[in-house]
Amino acid sequence: MALPLSAKDDGGQFIVVLDAGHGGKDPGTIGSVSTHREKDIAYNITMEVGRLLKNNHPEIKIVYTRSTDVFVELGRRAEIANKAKANLFVSIHVNALPKNAGRYAYGVQSYTLSLKTVGTNLEVEKRENSVIALEGDAAKKYNYNSSADAQIMFELMQDHDMKESVAFAKMAQHEMVHTGGRKDMGVRQANLAVLRLTYMPSVLLEVGFISTPEEEKFLMSKDGQNKMARSIYNAIAKYASQRTGKRPKIEKPAPSTEPVEPAPQDTTAPATTPTTTGEKKTVYKVQVLAGSVKLKSDDKQFKGLNCEMHSKDGRYIYTYGSASTIEEAKQLRQSILDKFPQAFIVTFEE
């Protein structure tokens, strides 16, 4: 079987494909009112990123998967990027917890591709891949050979692009946190169809939770959308600069007018509701794995780390370390990112 080639430079020109998630008959996630739609937020941020790139870096070629409110199939989005021989594919989305979650989540996430489903990222996979149901003949169109030989070939083909995807994802995550002023939920991996079908470094960005009132207000505001656009623009400009040698023009963060939000909490871990009575103290841990299978303490999936197991409702959560402050927890997480790039901070009360 001939392997598709990764996209290459087009005469030295850097090509970026900007993908505004959802569109047309697919509204994506919905906020507190029906007019607060993911497709509109993603579109507005995407077009502002494009405007900033055009004004500051005319040497970068911009390709949009959609420039109006239309429905574009996932396969078509990838096809646009592949035909453009793009150097980078950036898909912009808005996160949400299920309406019956009973809790809020805060922060931004950057996703790269993994053929294996990661338990903690299953909800994102299900939501972002659910658009397939709106397409005809979905099962056949998105089937792929998952045999051992096919997976080895895929990994060989994608090895360079995967490394580059992670490199850009880290840049984007840094910018969304520091320029955008958002909470850091980390760089993660998920089996996302739109990333699986592209043949270049590809990242899906979740710019916040529309299911959380404070973040919904931020994402619906012009100021919030512009902050996220500047963040993503900065990451693209820096990434392109490193590959072309041309100096990036960076957008500085604007003073924040948003209220300070609480530290992010895991959306699946069995953390109890924070209390102000003083009877319990908050402890920060770093979650590395989760699933329905109970692992032994020396399981190779822990990659040599001494991890702690927590169980709830038939699920097992595995965490590493313990810290009394969020800053200590950030350092703890940083120390294992080489082994678990999808790791994130969760809180418990003891």
Backbone torsions as a table, in degrees:
resi	resn	phi	psi	omega
1	MET	NA	128.1	178.1
2	ALA	-75.8	135.7	-179.7
3	LEU	-90.5	138.3	175.2
4	PRO	-67.3	144.4	-178.0
5	LEU	-87.1	147.9	174.8
6	SER	-69.1	152.3	-179.8
7	ALA	-65.7	142.4	179.9
8	LYS	-117.8	168.7	178.1
9	ASP	-60.5	140.3	176.7
10	ASP	-97.5	86.6	-179.6
11	GLY	64.0	32.0	179.1
12	GLY	87.0	-6.6	179.8
13	GLN	-81.3	135.9	177.4
14	PHE	-88.8	127.7	-176.7
15	ILE	-116.8	125.4	177.2
16	VAL	-119.6	133.8	175.4
17	VAL	-102.5	122.5	179.0
18	LEU	-101.9	122.0	-174.3
19	ASP	-116.3	105.4	175.5
20	ALA	-79.7	116.0	-174.8
21	GLY	-60.5	146.2	174.5
22	HIS	64.1	-156.9	-178.0
23	GLY	127.5	154.2	178.7
24	GLY	60.8	-125.3	-177.5
25	LYS	-71.9	-7.2	179.6
26	ASP	-108.2	98.1	-176.7
27	PRO	-78.0	-13.4	-174.2
28	GLY	74.7	-150.8	179.9
29	THR	-73.1	151.4	-177.3
30	ILE	-119.8	139.2	179.7
31	GLY	-85.0	-150.9	-175.5
32	SER	-70.4	-21.4	174.7
33	VAL	-129.9	156.9	-171.8
34	SER	-65.0	-19.7	-179.7
35	THR	-85.6	-5.9	176.2
36	HIS	-92.3	92.9	-170.1
37	ARG	-119.7	140.7	178.9
38	GLU	-56.9	-41.4	-175.0
39	LYS	-60.4	-34.1	-179.3
40	ASP	-75.7	-42.4	178.6
41	ILE	-62.1	-47.6	-179.5
42	ALA	-61.2	-40.8	-180.0
43	TYR	-64.1	-47.6	-177.8
44	ASN	-61.9	-42.8	179.3
45	ILE	-66.5	-42.5	-179.4
46	THR	-60.7	-46.0	-178.3
47	MET	-67.6	-32.5	177.3
48	GLU	-71.0	-37.4	174.5
49	VAL	-59.8	-45.4	178.8
50	GLY	-61.5	-40.6	179.3
51	ARG	-62.8	-44.0	179.7
52	LEU	-63.7	-41.2	178.6
53	LEU	-65.3	-43.7	-179.4
54	LYS	-62.5	-41.9	-177.9
55	ASN	-73.1	-37.1	-173.4
56	ASN	-100.7	-25.3	-177.7
57	HIS	-137.8	70.9	-179.1
58	PRO	-62.7	-16.0	178.9
59	GLU	-75.4	-14.1	177.0
60	ILE	-88.5	125.3	178.4
61	LYS	-84.4	130.0	-178.3
62	ILE	-109.2	130.7	175.3
63	VAL	-123.7	131.0	178.7
64	TYR	-104.6	140.0	172.9
65	THR	-77.4	-26.9	170.9
66	ARG	-152.7	138.1	177.8
67	SER	-118.6	8.4	175.1
68	THR	-140.7	179.4	-179.7
69	ASP	-84.8	77.1	-180.0
70	VAL	-127.5	157.4	176.9
71	PHE	-86.0	125.0	178.4
72	VAL	-123.3	124.6	-179.8
73	GLU	-62.8	151.3	-179.9
74	LEU	-58.9	-42.5	179.1
75	GLY	-63.0	-36.1	179.0
76	ARG	-68.5	-37.7	177.6
77	ARG	-59.8	-46.7	178.7
78	ALA	-65.5	-38.0	179.6
79	GLU	-61.9	-40.5	177.9
80	ILE	-59.5	-44.9	-179.3
81	ALA	-66.3	-42.8	-178.4
82	ASN	-66.0	-42.5	179.5
83	LYS	-67.1	-30.5	178.5
84	ALA	-75.8	-9.7	-175.2
85	LYS	54.0	48.5	-174.5
86	ALA	-68.3	153.5	174.2
87	ASN	-91.2	-17.5	-177.3
88	LEU	-157.6	137.3	177.0
89	PHE	-120.2	122.7	-177.7
90	VAL	-123.5	114.8	-179.5
91	SER	-106.6	126.1	-172.7
92	ILE	-108.8	127.4	-174.5
93	HIS	-139.9	171.2	177.2
94	VAL	-122.8	135.6	-175.8
95	ASN	-88.1	167.0	176.3
96	ALA	-166.2	147.1	169.3
97	LEU	-92.8	155.1	174.8
98	PRO	-57.3	149.5	-176.0
99	LYS	-61.7	-24.8	180.0
100	ASN	-97.1	16.9	-175.9
101	ALA	-64.7	-31.5	178.4
102	GLY	75.2	13.9	179.7
103	ARG	-158.5	170.0	179.8
104	TYR	-113.2	155.5	174.5
105	ALA	-129.2	148.6	-177.0
106	TYR	-129.6	139.2	169.3
107	GLY	127.5	178.2	-177.6
108	VAL	-116.8	151.5	179.8
109	GLN	-136.5	147.2	175.1
110	SER	-122.5	125.1	-174.6
111	TYR	-111.0	133.6	167.7
112	THR	-113.1	173.5	-172.5
113	LEU	-82.1	139.9	166.8
114	SER	-139.3	135.6	177.6
115	LEU	-75.8	-15.0	-179.6
116	LYS	-100.8	133.7	177.8
117	THR	-70.8	128.4	175.1
118	VAL	-98.0	126.3	-172.2
119	GLY	-52.3	-43.2	-176.0
120	THR	-70.4	-16.7	-177.4
121	ASN	-107.2	9.8	-175.0
122	LEU	-60.9	-40.1	-178.6
123	GLU	-62.7	-38.9	178.0
124	VAL	-65.5	-44.0	177.7
125	GLU	-57.4	-49.6	-177.6
126	LYS	-61.2	-41.8	-176.6
127	ARG	-71.7	-47.5	-175.8
128	GLU	-73.4	-26.7	177.2
129	ASN	-88.1	-10.6	-175.3
130	SER	-66.0	-19.3	178.4
131	VAL	-60.4	-22.6	179.2
132	ILE	-56.3	-32.0	-179.0
133	ALA	-63.7	-20.9	179.3
134	LEU	-85.5	-6.1	-177.9
135	GLU	-102.0	149.9	178.6
136	GLY	-73.8	146.4	175.2
137	ASP	54.3	41.8	-171.2
138	ALA	-59.3	-45.4	-173.5
139	ALA	-59.8	-43.3	-178.1
140	LYS	-71.1	-39.9	-175.3
141	LYS	-65.4	-31.6	-174.2
142	TYR	-110.5	11.1	172.2
143	ASN	-69.9	144.4	173.5
144	TYR	-144.7	152.5	-175.7
145	ASN	-69.9	114.9	-177.0
146	SER	-104.4	19.2	177.4
147	SER	-65.6	163.8	-178.9
148	ALA	-60.2	-42.6	-179.4
149	ASP	-64.0	-42.8	-179.0
150	ALA	-64.4	-38.9	-178.8
151	GLN	-67.6	-38.6	177.2
152	ILE	-61.8	-43.9	179.1
153	MET	-63.4	-40.9	179.4
154	PHE	-61.7	-45.6	-177.3
155	GLU	-65.7	-37.5	176.8
156	LEU	-63.8	-44.5	-178.9
157	MET	-63.9	-38.8	-171.9
158	GLN	-95.0	-3.6	-171.4
159	ASP	-53.5	-50.6	-179.1
160	HIS	-65.7	-45.3	-178.8
161	ASP	-63.9	-35.2	178.8
162	MET	-64.6	-44.3	179.4
163	LYS	-62.8	-42.1	178.7
164	GLU	-68.0	-35.4	177.5
165	SER	-61.4	-45.2	179.2
166	VAL	-64.2	-39.7	179.5
167	ALA	-60.6	-45.8	178.8
168	PHE	-69.6	-39.3	-179.7
169	ALA	-58.2	-39.8	178.6
170	LYS	-65.5	-39.6	176.9
171	MET	-63.5	-46.6	-178.0
172	ALA	-63.9	-42.1	-179.9
173	GLN	-63.4	-43.8	178.2
174	HIS	-59.3	-45.0	-178.2
175	GLU	-68.1	-41.1	-179.5
176	MET	-64.9	-30.6	178.8
177	VAL	-79.4	-47.9	-172.8
178	HIS	-88.7	-39.9	177.0
179	THR	-83.5	-41.6	-179.8
180	GLY	-80.0	-17.8	179.3
181	GLY	72.2	26.5	-176.9
182	ARG	-97.8	168.3	178.0
183	LYS	-80.5	144.8	-173.5
184	ASP	-91.7	113.0	174.6
185	MET	-106.6	7.1	168.2
186	GLY	89.7	167.3	173.4
187	VAL	-89.2	128.7	-174.5
188	ARG	-129.5	174.0	176.9
189	GLN	-126.4	145.2	178.3
190	ALA	-156.0	157.4	179.2
191	ASN	-88.6	81.9	-175.6
192	LEU	-103.2	125.6	-173.4
193	ALA	-57.5	-42.6	-175.2
194	VAL	-66.0	-27.7	176.2
195	LEU	-83.2	-35.0	-177.5
196	ARG	-64.4	-27.6	-173.5
197	LEU	-92.4	-4.4	-178.7
198	THR	-95.9	151.7	-177.6
199	TYR	-117.0	49.3	176.4
200	MET	-159.8	169.3	175.0
201	PRO	-53.4	125.4	-173.0
202	SER	-139.0	136.7	-177.8
203	VAL	-140.0	140.3	173.3
204	LEU	-109.2	126.0	-176.6
205	LEU	-107.8	127.7	173.4
206	GLU	-102.6	110.9	-168.8
207	VAL	-89.4	5.0	178.2
208	GLY	150.1	173.1	-176.9
209	PHE	-104.1	111.4	177.6
210	ILE	-72.7	-13.9	178.1
211	SER	-81.7	-5.9	178.0
212	THR	-105.2	121.9	-172.6
213	PRO	-51.7	-46.6	-178.8
214	GLU	-62.9	-41.7	-178.6
215	GLU	-74.3	-34.0	175.1
216	GLU	-59.3	-45.8	178.5
217	LYS	-60.3	-43.3	179.1
218	PHE	-63.1	-47.4	-176.0
219	LEU	-70.3	-26.7	178.3
220	MET	-83.4	-12.9	-178.1
221	SER	-85.9	150.6	176.9
222	LYS	-62.5	-39.6	179.7
223	ASP	-62.5	-44.6	-179.5
224	GLY	-64.7	-44.2	179.6
225	GLN	-64.5	-38.8	178.5
226	ASN	-67.0	-37.5	177.7
227	LYS	-62.1	-44.8	-179.4
228	MET	-68.2	-36.0	177.4
229	ALA	-64.5	-43.2	178.1
230	ARG	-62.2	-37.8	179.9
231	SER	-63.1	-48.8	-177.9
232	ILE	-68.3	-39.3	176.1
233	TYR	-58.2	-47.5	-179.6
234	ASN	-57.1	-44.0	-178.8
235	ALA	-63.3	-43.5	179.3
236	ILE	-64.6	-44.2	-179.1
237	ALA	-61.4	-42.1	179.6
238	LYS	-68.3	-43.6	-179.7
239	TYR	-62.7	-46.8	179.8
240	ALA	-62.8	-38.4	-179.8
241	SER	-61.5	-41.2	179.9
242	GLN	-65.3	-26.0	-177.8
243	ARG	-98.3	-16.4	179.7
244	THR	-113.4	-16.8	-178.5
245	GLY	82.1	4.5	179.8
246	LYS	-93.5	138.2	-174.1
247	ARG	-68.8	130.6	-179.8
248	PRO	-79.2	147.9	172.3
249	LYS	-101.5	113.6	-170.5
250	ILE	-98.0	137.4	174.8
251	GLU	-87.9	124.0	179.8
252	LYS	-78.5	148.8	178.7
253	PRO	-66.9	138.1	176.5
254	ALA	-82.8	153.7	177.0
255	PRO	-56.8	135.1	-177.2
256	SER	-79.2	136.5	174.4
257	THR	-112.8	7.9	-177.3
258	GLU	-88.2	150.4	176.8
259	PRO	-66.7	149.1	177.2
260	VAL	-69.4	132.5	-176.6
261	GLU	-101.3	155.3	176.4
262	PRO	-66.4	160.7	179.4
263	ALA	-60.4	146.5	-178.9
264	PRO	-65.4	144.2	174.8
265	GLN	-119.5	149.6	176.5
266	ASP	-59.5	142.4	-179.2
267	THR	-89.2	-1.6	-179.8
268	THR	-129.2	-19.7	-174.5
269	ALA	-70.2	152.5	-175.6
270	PRO	-82.5	49.2	178.0
271	ALA	-77.6	144.2	179.4
272	THR	-85.4	166.3	-179.9
273	THR	-68.6	130.6	-179.6
274	PRO	-56.0	146.2	-179.6
275	THR	-124.9	152.9	179.0
276	THR	-113.2	14.5	-177.0
277	THR	-79.5	-18.0	-179.0
278	GLY	86.9	-2.0	-178.7
279	GLU	-78.4	-25.3	179.8
280	LYS	-125.5	157.5	177.0
281	LYS	-119.1	148.5	179.3
282	THR	-82.6	132.3	177.5
283	VAL	-121.1	134.0	-179.5
284	TYR	-101.8	133.8	175.8
285	LYS	-131.1	166.8	-179.5
286	VAL	-112.4	115.4	180.0
287	GLN	-81.4	132.3	-178.9
288	VAL	-116.0	-30.8	-178.5
289	LEU	-146.1	160.5	173.1
290	ALA	-159.0	151.1	178.2
291	GLY	172.0	-174.5	-177.9
292	SER	-95.1	-0.3	-178.4
293	VAL	-104.5	131.3	177.6
294	LYS	-82.7	122.6	-177.1
295	LEU	-100.6	149.3	174.0
296	LYS	-74.8	156.0	-175.5
297	SER	-62.3	-24.6	-179.3
298	ASP	-102.5	17.0	-179.8
299	ASP	-58.7	140.7	-176.6
300	LYS	-65.5	-19.2	178.7
301	GLN	-65.4	-20.0	178.5
302	PHE	-80.4	-8.1	175.5
303	LYS	54.6	39.0	175.6
304	GLY	86.9	-4.0	-179.6
305	LEU	-83.3	147.2	175.0
306	ASN	-87.7	100.4	-172.6
307	CYS	-106.9	154.2	-179.2
308	GLU	-105.6	141.2	-179.0
309	MET	-104.7	138.5	174.3
310	HIS	-128.4	139.4	-178.7
311	SER	-125.5	146.0	177.1
312	LYS	-162.1	128.2	174.9
313	ASP	52.9	40.6	176.9
314	GLY	80.5	4.6	178.1
315	ARG	-111.6	151.9	-179.5
316	TYR	-119.9	127.2	178.6
317	ILE	-109.8	132.5	-178.5
318	TYR	-117.8	124.1	-177.1
319	THR	-122.8	159.6	179.3
320	TYR	-122.0	131.8	173.2
321	GLY	71.0	-178.4	179.3
322	SER	-156.4	138.6	-178.9
323	ALA	-141.3	151.8	-178.4
324	SER	-95.5	-13.9	178.5
325	THR	-130.4	157.8	-179.9
326	ILE	-66.0	-33.2	179.4
327	GLU	-66.0	-42.7	176.7
328	GLU	-62.9	-38.8	179.8
329	ALA	-64.8	-38.5	178.2
330	LYS	-62.2	-41.4	178.1
331	GLN	-65.7	-38.7	178.4
332	LEU	-62.3	-46.0	178.7
333	ARG	-62.8	-42.8	-179.4
334	GLN	-58.7	-34.1	-175.5
335	SER	-70.3	-16.9	-177.8
336	ILE	-118.9	8.7	-176.9
337	LEU	-63.6	-26.3	178.0
338	ASP	-66.3	-29.7	179.0
339	LYS	-93.5	-36.1	-178.1
340	PHE	-132.6	80.5	-179.4
341	PRO	-63.2	-19.0	-179.9
342	GLN	-90.4	1.1	-177.1
343	ALA	-62.1	146.4	178.0
344	PHE	-147.6	163.3	-173.3
345	ILE	-86.3	136.4	175.6
346	VAL	-128.4	159.4	-179.4
347	THR	-117.3	145.6	175.4
348	PHE	-131.1	161.8	175.2
349	GLU	-119.5	129.2	-177.4
350	GLU	-125.9	NA	NA
